[in-house]
Amino acid sequence: MLNDIYNRRIIELAGNIPRLGRLPHPDASATAHSKLCGSTVKVDLKMDGGVVTDFAHDVKACALGQASSSIMARHVVGSTASELRELRETVRRMLKENGTPPDGKWAEIALLEPVRDYKARHASTMLTFDAVVDAIGQIETKAKQPA
């Protein structure tokens, strides 16, 4: 039932999203959009040596997209590129393959586990993870280019 995914904690996360806005000089920006529901998340990222040093985002999404963005914003600074790529895959497996949710600092993502039963909600839940990984890829590509 939809009440399982739109529980009190999801609504609290959606209503209290940290790091809203845009960074003045990001190393990369990326946008993820769900054609199904129209949700969009734009992220700005700064990294140093493969570690996120600053983050901001503009979130125009449903409560699930807002909640996942809220969790991302709480923990992304200090995370590594490889950690964030693995996080995206862990969340994807959690939703699409009955995988287990992440643990440690990302354990709160377990709140999104009931979304697996609602395929139409997967895309909006994944937006922040997809946008962050896209931005990381852009930063890494720029770093490989000759000056």
C-alpha positions in Angstrom: 0.0 0.0 0.0 1.2 3.5 -0.8 1.1 4.4 2.9 4.1 2.1 3.4 6.3 4.3 1.2 4.9 7.7 2.2 5.5 7.1 5.9 6.1 9.8 8.5 9.9 9.6 8.3 9.9 9.9 4.4 7.7 13.0 4.7 10.0 14.4 7.4 13.1 13.9 5.1 11.3 15.4 2.1 10.3 18.4 4.2 13.8 19.1 5.5 16.3 18.8 2.6 19.8 20.2 3.4 22.1 21.9 0.9 19.3 23.2 -1.3 20.4 25.6 -4.0 23.3 25.8 -6.4 27.1 26.1 -5.9 28.7 29.2 -7.4 31.6 27.4 -9.1 31.0 23.6 -9.1 33.5 21.2 -10.7 30.5 19.6 -12.4 26.7 19.9 -12.6 24.4 17.1 -13.6 20.6 16.7 -14.1 18.6 13.6 -13.7 14.9 13.6 -14.9 12.2 11.0 -14.7 10.0 11.0 -17.8 7.4 9.0 -16.0 6.6 11.4 -13.2 8.4 14.6 -14.3 10.7 14.8 -11.3 14.0 16.5 -11.8 17.1 16.7 -9.6 20.1 19.0 -10.5 23.3 18.5 -8.5 26.4 20.6 -8.3 29.6 18.9 -7.0 33.1 19.9 -6.0 35.7 17.2 -5.4 39.3 17.1 -4.4 41.4 14.0 -4.9 38.3 11.8 -5.5 36.5 13.0 -2.4 33.4 15.2 -2.4 34.2 18.6 -0.8 31.0 20.5 -1.5 27.5 19.7 -2.8 24.3 21.5 -3.6 21.1 20.5 -5.4 17.9 21.8 -6.8 15.1 19.2 -6.2 11.8 19.3 -8.1 10.6 15.9 -7.2 7.9 13.9 -5.4 8.3 13.0 -1.7 10.4 10.0 -2.6 12.8 11.9 -4.8 13.0 14.6 -2.1 13.6 12.0 0.6 16.4 10.3 -1.3 17.9 13.7 -2.1 17.7 14.7 1.6 19.6 11.5 2.6 22.2 12.2 -0.1 22.8 15.8 1.0 23.3 14.7 4.6 26.2 12.3 3.8 27.7 13.1 0.4 30.4 15.5 1.6 33.5 13.4 2.5 32.3 10.5 0.4 34.6 9.1 -2.3 33.7 8.6 -6.0 33.9 4.8 -5.6 31.7 4.8 -2.5 29.0 6.9 -4.3 29.1 4.6 -7.4 28.7 1.6 -5.2 25.9 3.3 -3.3 24.0 3.9 -6.5 24.3 0.2 -7.4 23.3 -0.9 -3.9 20.1 1.3 -4.1 19.4 0.0 -7.6 19.7 -3.6 -6.5 17.6 -2.9 -3.4 14.8 -1.6 -5.6 15.0 -3.9 -8.6 16.6 -7.1 -7.3 15.4 -7.4 -3.7 19.0 -6.5 -2.6 19.8 -5.4 0.9 19.9 -1.7 1.7 23.3 0.0 2.4 24.6 0.2 6.0 26.8 2.5 7.8 26.3 6.2 7.2 23.9 5.4 4.4 21.6 3.1 6.5 18.7 5.5 6.4 18.2 4.6 2.7 16.5 1.5 4.2 13.5 3.7 4.6 13.1 3.6 0.8 13.1 -0.2 0.7 9.2 -0.4 0.4 9.5 1.5 -2.9 10.7 -1.8 -4.5 7.0 -2.8 -4.8 6.1 0.3 -6.8 8.2 0.2 -10.0 6.7 3.5 -11.2 8.4 5.2 -8.2 11.9 3.7 -8.8 13.1 6.4 -11.2 12.3 9.3 -8.9 13.9 7.5 -6.0 17.1 7.0 -8.1 17.4 10.6 -9.4 19.9 11.9 -6.9 22.1 8.9 -7.1 22.2 9.0 -10.9 22.9 12.7 -11.0 25.8 12.5 -8.5 27.4 9.6 -10.4 27.0 11.6 -13.6 28.7 14.6 -12.0 31.6 12.4 -10.7 32.1 11.1 -14.2 32.3 14.6 -15.6 34.9 15.6 -13.0 37.0 12.5 -13.7 36.8 13.1 -17.5 38.0 16.7 -17.1 40.9 15.6 -14.9 42.1 13.2 -17.6 42.1 16.0 -20.3 45.4 17.8 -20.9 45.5 21.3 -19.5 
